[in-house]
Amino acid sequence: MKHWLGGLISEVYILINMQNVAESFPSKIKLNCNFDDLTSKAIGEFGRWQLWISVLMALLKLPMAWYQLNIIFMAPPQEFWCVKPNSFHKYTTEEWRKMCAPQIEENPCLIFDPDVLLIAPTMERTLIALVPCTQFNYDTTTFTRTIVSDWNLVCTRHWLVHIVGGKWRTTIPVLYHLPFGLGNAVMSALAYWLRDWRKLEFSLATLSSLYILYWFVIPESPRWLLATGQRDKAIEVLNNAAMVNNKQKDFQIVKKWLLSCKETIIEAPGFLAFIKSKNMRMKTVLLSGNWFCTGLEFYTFSQYLGAIGGNIFLTVALTGIISIPGGILCVYIITKFGRRTTVWIFQTITAACFLLILFVPKNIFANDWPRLLIAGTGFAGLAGTVPALYLLSGELFPTLGRNAGVGGVTIFARIASMIAPLIVSLDDVMLDLPLIILSIVSFAHLFLLVPLPETKDRPLPDTLEEAEQFN
């Protein structure tokens, strides 16, 4: 438990800030002190300062949810049909749709040749050639405007839709993911009232712009500052934290120790250094595979949500809300059984849900509630997997180089996000093929966890040499 603050600072600060980058800040100076003990004694285990920082970092999950999942409302399932030519003005829209559309297609991209229909409207349809439709009308009952209707992303352009877009050391990094589910619900509510995708995007961007204020209120990680030899800056941050937590006397004692710490020369390793190291190479490769599978599951399933239930607003909102207990349950499981086991448990739940959805028929129950419940449970599984995997990844890489390590392996989740649209589009090839693929990937993911070591209740490595000895 004595290393709680080291984990809190390094994981909540470094892991969140480095989710989208794979670079570290190289340093050649390291203070030769026990940072965990010093920072813990300086500002206490968990006070108002840590709570304030943790809440702010958790709120970052709101815009993350908006911009990772907004494609659901920007390009929802939308009925469309071929525009009626002026020469068919005597027919109603419904009559035109019935006479021009092959019955084998719900949303026809090919229609019977209008020139022939105009001359012989009762001719046997099998004798009339099919020609591509070039202009479309869209059903605006649910959404007044989407990127599909704006840019005609149907038929041969449909594939473009899917490419638009101590105990506290364990507990806090897990709990900070919970607002992601809340972000789903907020986005669903906004989409319900703003049925135009441009208005929805503008509202989300406006809310997200408030996070610029973080520049003025979020300090740098004192543990990282100490690890990189920036003693004066670390003392300043710890002094402010001690004042908030009413720990000024303890801080003054720790300050003397910090000022007496000796400096040693050390080079912070980059991502390639982990690949070259014998022990860390295997961990890095396995973690990269884990993140690739997790990213493929998350981004593919997120984009596939619109096809799960009947009411798209209810589906997205409830799956987000249902996923919140997954994060809360993760705190208990990860504390009781460890990081690797937690990822295993939640991945099993997610994989099972992908399979179960395949066996529940659509449009049978009110609002497709069984499919909705299973989808929400699947998201709860992902909600438990992601924070546990972040925690495991961060604890396997040393403090000096953790930015590069965690940033490097999580890049594979971003690579998976680029493949996810291709997986989603396979639904046009075979119904529910994306879910079948996700089920296979989820079960395969479990085998990548087996060789990784458990990090529960073990001190964090500070250097590459210490990480190499971590088994």
Secondary structure, 3 states (H helix, E strand, C coil): CCCHHHHHHHHHHHHHHCCCCCCCCCCCEEECCCHHHHHHHHHCCCCHHHHHHHHHHHHCHHHHHHHHHCHHHHCCCCCEEECCCHHHCCCCHHHHHHHHCCCCCCCCCEEECHHHHHHCCCCCHHHCCEEECCCEEECCCCCCECHHHHHCCCHHHHHHHHHCCCHHHHHHHHHCCCHHHHHHHHHHHHHHHCCEHHHHHHHHHHHHHHHHHHHHHCCCCHHHHHHCCCHHHHHHHHHHHHHHCCCHHHHHHHHHHHHHCCEEECCCCCHHHHHHCHHHHHHHHHHHHHHHHHHHHHHHHHHHHHHCCCCHHHHHHHHHHHHHHHHHHHHHHHHHHCHHHHHHHHHHHHHHHHHHHHHCCCCCCHHHHHHHHHHHHHHHHHHHHHHHHHHHHHHHCCCCCHHHHHHHHHHHHHHHHHHHHHHHHHHHCCCCHHHHHHHHHHHHHHHHHCCCCCCCCCCCCCCHHHHHCCC
